[in-house]
Amino acid sequence: MAGDKLDQDKLASLRARYAGASGADIHDSRFAKVAADQFKGDKRKWPFSDVATFISAPYRPDALSLPDLGGLDVAIIGLPMDLGVTNRAGTRLGPRAVRAVERMGPMDHVLGTAPFGMLKAADIGDVPFRSRYSLESCHEDIEATFKAIVAAGVSPLAVGGDHSITYPIMRAVGEKRPLGMVHIDAHCDTSGPYEGSKFHHGGPFRQAVLDGVLDPDRVIQIGIRGGAEYLWEFSYESGMTVIHANEVDELGLDAVIAKALAVIGDGPTYVSFDVDSLDPAFAPGTGTPEVGGLTPREALAILRGLKGANIVAADVVEVAPQYDATSNTAQCAAQVLFTELCLIAEARALGKGRP
């Protein structure tokens, strides 16, 4: 009967090709270069060895002291600052938690992108802050650091920290030309001052628009939900496109992606990802969890749909690891960070993606 015995010719062919092969012997041209970058001879770096870095990137803490950032294309940088939170503190520990995630990459199987073979990217450490007590001085330090990165023609990839960090980043990246933005979040973050401060994590994008570094007509906000809708008037008045979490289900992912691409167009675009965009069933480790959010698969599909867009900078924010004993929130953040790196790599391959 068919299936009662093996095809001996096929088995002989497989044995000839693979029986004596090493882990580095990959024949498919799509994967051979990726494997060559991972294996040195028959050896491969253990994922849990050496200093922990963002998505296992090379560690270059000296880069900020060099005028060209050491020839980097992308600088991955931590911002362990949470002085702008309105609820549960703790996102200052986010960069450390994301760095602790191993086995990220080297290839995104959906995009077919292996970014470390396409560009020179490194973890350059954390923003050097002057004071752990002053939110305003921290924002000044962030803006100065990112202006140095942008001046070197390097694309920044930031890991927070609370969402207020995105405002000074945008002041640096959008200084010469206003940015568009794909913003995936539970909250629009366009509210007014709280308790005498306009620099908290609930209002960075209002300030960025008013400073002329963010073009509201090229902003789409995806995953919005919860009881704070009354705070987001500025999003609608300024012309931002808002897609609530329930509307993602109604529209479908393809329509959401198409809308995002239409909104941002071909101009320079920033991707900002707040982990509270994900339902707390998947990512409980954040300061402002909102039930009814996106799944990680939905969020990644939306991001991957941006392949080819002019992504010049990106961030992942609001990981507060102490609220998640499973480390799943940091796992999700690391995967998003890797996907954002892939998007920048694809943009640069097309001659775009430069801040």
Secondary structure by P-SEA (a helix, b strand, c coil): ccccccaaaaaaaaaacccccccccccccccaaaaaaacccccccccccccccccccccccccccccccccccbbbbbbcccccccccccccaaaaaaaaccccccccccccccccccbbbbccccccccccccaaaaaaaaaaaaaaaaaacbbbbbbccccaaaaaaaaaaaccbbbbbbcccccccccccccccccccccaaaaaaaacccccccbbbcccccccccccaaaaaabbbbbcaaaaaaacaaaaaaaaaaaacccbbbbbbbcccccccccccccccccccccaaaaaaaaaaaccccccccccccccccccccaaaaaaaaaaaaaaaaaaaaaaaaccccc
